Amino acid sequence: QVQLVESGGGLVQPGGSLRLSCAASGFTFSTSIMRWYRQAPGKERELVAGITVTYSTNYKNSVKGRFTISRDNAKNTVYLQMNSLKPEDAAVYYCDALSPYYGYDYWGQGTQVTVSS
């Protein structure tokens, strides 16, 4: 069955770094657009970063220059390297796999990121 399993979240001090991973299975990872979303308490879920099948990337303005999304098709994994973390980056981070062509949009269960001193 389809699975997206996020890992790498945790507690980090402001200015610190975390690397999130999302391991995918049960569908064709290499033909999927992969995205990271986040949702903070009381706020709507928002798109943080995305990477296409041709490795084009896009980022939410507030994370540009600090976050990097990447993918490893051999490992069916997408990553989000987060540097210079700020308290406002704290949220549950979700991995998403999208294929408009094949008509699916799969979500992981999320991983908590807490940024606090």
N, C-alpha and C positions, 0 to 999 in steps of 0.2 A: 504494500500500500504506500501511498504518498507520505513522505515524512520530510519535514524541515526542522532540524534540531539546532537551536542556537546555543552558544556557550561563550564564555569569556567575560560575562558581566561581573560586577562586584562593586566594592567600595573603593574609591580613589580620592585623593586630595585634589583640590583645585590646582591646575597646572600639570596634573599627571596624565598618564596614558593608559589606554586599554585597547585590546584587540579582540573584537568579536568575530566569531566564526559561525557559519551556518552550513551544516552538512545536509545535503539533499539526497533523497532516494525515492524510487518509485515512479520517476518520470525522466524525460530527456533533459538533463540539466543544461547541456551545451546549446540548446535551441531556446532557452528561456531567458527573458529579461529578469535580472535579479535586482531587488531593491531592499533597502533598509528603511523602515519607518520607526517612529518612536511616539510614545504617548505618555505624557506626564499627568499626574492626578488632576482631574478637573478640566483637562484640555483635550482637544481633538487630536486624533492620530495625524501625524504629519510625515511627509516624505523627507527623508534625510539625504539619501544618496541612491543612485541607480547605475547599473552597468548593463549595456546591451550585449547581444551575441557577438558584435564586432568590437567589443571592449570600449565603446564610447561611454563616457561617464557624465553624470550631472549631479549637482549638489545643491542642497538648501544654502541660501546665501550666508547664513550665520555660521556655517561649518566649513565654508570654503577656506582652503589653506591650512585647516586643522585636521580634517578627516580625509581618509583615502579609502575608496572602495576598490576591491580587486576580486578576481575570480580565478579559480584553478579548475578547469574542466576535467582534468585527469583525476582530481580528487572529489569532484562534484561538490565543491565548497566555495562559498563566497565569504569574503572577509570585510570587516570595517575597522581600519586602524584609526583610533581616535587619540589625538594629541592635544595638549594644552586645554584639557577639559575644564569646563566652567560649571558652576552650580546649575545654571540653566540648561545644561545638557542632561541632567538627571531625568531618567524616564525608563519605561520598559521599552526595549528595542526589539522590533519584530523583523523577521526575514520574510520576504515575499518573492514568489516565483510567478512570473506572468508570461503567457503566450497568447497574444491576440489571435494568432493564426490557428492554433489548436484549441483555443477557447477555454483556457484554464487560468486560475488565479489562486495559488496555494499560499497558505500562511503557516508560520511556525508559532510556537507557544509563547515566545518572548523570553528575554533575559533582562534582569534588572540592572541598571547602571545608577549608582549613587555617587554623587560628587559632593563631598563635604569634608571640612577640616575637623 
